[in-house]
Amino acid sequence: MASKTRPAERITTSALTTNNLGTVRKLNSVLFPIKYSEKFYKDILSPDVEEFCRLTYLNDIPVGTICCRVEEVDGVSKLYLATMGVLAPYRSRSIGSKSLQHVLDAARAHTKPRISSIYLHVQVSNLAARRFYERHGFQECGTAKDYYKKIEPRDAWVLEVKLHPTGESGESEARPPA
């Protein structure tokens, strides 16, 4: 009897559009314990964040999302990773890593504005998420007390990865291990 080999898995991302926004809404409702506002969904369709807001597919099946926004603080542009998730049955298959790597690469290459770092919040009870981001070069830079209003625990770690050393151009400070 011939053994069956599993076909190679193809992980791809696509920009968010009005045509696939319903899929993003559905994925978010399953992945996250909060409901996102209409403003959130309007903002993630902006051409300015096209490379930073993606729908992720496994063999053409939508299985995850990643959504970011560019923020300017004291003249420095940072990327805030607002949401990132992969449906539970599809985790541990490098899907989240590839989505995050797409955003990291796009942010490093982005020049107008030049993005200095990417940061995000992780609920203090979510050790798996913290470890995931740490594997990709993120480091804890603080704790936001009472960050979450409708879920417990309310506190969040603030994690950040620097993309460019201060005052220099070129290579980033943090790269995940090969």
C-alpha positions in Angstrom: 0.0 0.0 0.0 1.5 3.4 -1.0 1.9 5.9 1.7 0.2 9.3 1.3 2.3 12.3 1.8 0.8 15.5 2.9 1.0 18.3 0.3 3.1 21.3 1.1 1.2 24.0 3.0 1.0 27.4 1.2 0.8 30.4 3.6 0.0 33.7 1.9 -1.2 37.1 3.0 -3.3 39.7 1.2 -4.2 43.3 1.7 -7.5 44.1 3.4 -10.2 45.4 1.1 -13.9 46.1 1.3 -14.4 42.7 -0.3 -12.7 40.7 2.4 -13.5 42.9 5.4 -16.4 40.7 6.4 -14.0 37.8 6.7 -11.7 39.9 8.9 -14.7 40.8 11.1 -15.7 37.2 11.5 -12.1 36.1 12.3 -11.8 38.9 14.9 -15.1 37.9 16.5 -13.8 34.3 16.9 -10.2 35.2 17.9 -10.6 38.1 20.3 -12.7 38.6 23.4 -13.7 42.1 22.5 -15.7 43.8 19.7 -13.9 46.2 17.5 -15.4 49.6 16.5 -16.5 50.7 13.0 -13.6 53.2 13.2 -11.1 50.3 13.7 -12.4 48.6 10.5 -12.4 51.9 8.6 -8.8 52.6 9.6 -7.4 49.2 8.7 -8.6 49.7 5.1 -6.4 52.9 4.7 -3.8 52.6 1.9 -1.2 53.9 4.5 -1.4 50.6 6.4 -1.9 48.2 3.4 1.4 46.3 4.1 0.7 46.2 7.9 -2.9 45.0 7.9 -3.2 41.6 6.3 -5.5 38.6 5.9 -3.6 35.3 6.2 -4.4 32.2 4.3 -3.4 28.6 4.5 -3.9 26.9 1.1 -6.4 29.7 0.2 -8.4 29.3 3.4 -8.6 32.5 5.6 -7.2 31.5 9.0 -5.8 34.7 10.5 -5.4 38.4 10.6 -2.8 41.0 11.6 -3.7 44.7 11.9 -1.4 47.6 12.7 -1.5 51.4 12.7 1.3 54.0 12.4 1.6 56.3 15.3 3.8 59.4 15.8 5.0 60.2 19.2 7.4 63.1 19.8 8.4 63.1 16.1 9.1 59.3 16.1 7.0 57.0 14.0 6.1 53.6 15.5 3.9 50.8 14.4 1.3 49.6 16.9 0.3 46.0 16.4 -3.3 46.2 17.4 -4.5 42.7 16.6 -2.9 39.4 15.5 -4.5 36.0 15.6 -4.6 32.6 13.9 -7.6 30.2 14.4 -6.8 27.6 17.0 -6.8 24.5 14.7 -4.2 26.2 12.5 -1.7 27.3 15.2 1.8 25.8 15.5 2.2 25.7 11.7 4.3 28.9 11.4 1.3 30.9 10.1 1.6 33.5 12.8 5.3 33.7 12.4 5.1 34.3 8.7 2.4 37.0 9.1 4.5 38.8 11.7 7.6 38.4 9.6 5.8 40.0 6.7 4.9 43.0 8.9 8.5 43.2 10.4 10.0 43.2 6.9 7.5 45.8 5.6 8.1 48.1 8.6 11.9 47.8 8.2 11.6 48.8 4.5 9.1 51.6 5.1 10.7 55.0 4.5 7.8 57.5 4.6 7.6 57.7 7.5 10.6 55.7 8.8 9.3 53.3 11.4 11.6 53.1 14.5 9.9 50.2 16.3 6.8 48.0 16.6 5.0 47.7 19.9 2.0 45.9 21.2 0.1 44.9 24.4 -0.2 41.3 25.6 -2.6 40.4 28.5 -0.4 39.4 31.5 -2.1 36.0 31.6 -1.1 35.1 28.0 2.4 33.7 28.4 2.2 31.8 25.1 1.7 35.1 23.2 4.5 36.7 25.2 6.9 33.9 24.3 5.8 34.0 20.7 6.7 37.7 20.4 9.9 37.3 22.3 11.0 34.7 19.8 10.6 37.4 17.2 12.8 39.9 19.0 10.3 41.7 21.1 11.2 42.7 24.6 9.1 43.9 27.5 9.4 47.6 28.0 6.7 48.1 30.6 3.3 47.1 32.0 0.1 49.0 31.3 -2.1 48.8 34.4 -5.9 48.4 33.8 -5.3 48.4 30.0 -8.2 46.1 29.4 -11.6 47.3 30.6 -13.8 44.4 29.9 -11.6 41.3 30.4 -9.6 39.9 33.3 -6.8 40.3 34.1 -6.8 43.9 33.1 -3.1 44.5 33.0 -1.0 44.1 29.9 2.7 43.8 29.1 4.0 46.3 26.6 6.4 44.6 24.2 8.5 46.3 21.6 11.1 45.5 18.9 13.4 48.2 17.7 13.8 48.3 14.0 16.5 50.9 13.6 19.1 52.0 16.1 18.4 55.6 17.2 20.0 58.1 14.8 21.2 55.5 12.3 19.8 54.0 9.1 20.2 50.5 7.8 20.2 47.3 9.8 17.8 46.7 12.7 18.8 46.1 16.3 16.7 43.0 16.8 16.3 40.1 14.5 14.8 36.8 15.5 17.2 33.8 15.6 17.5 31.8 12.4 
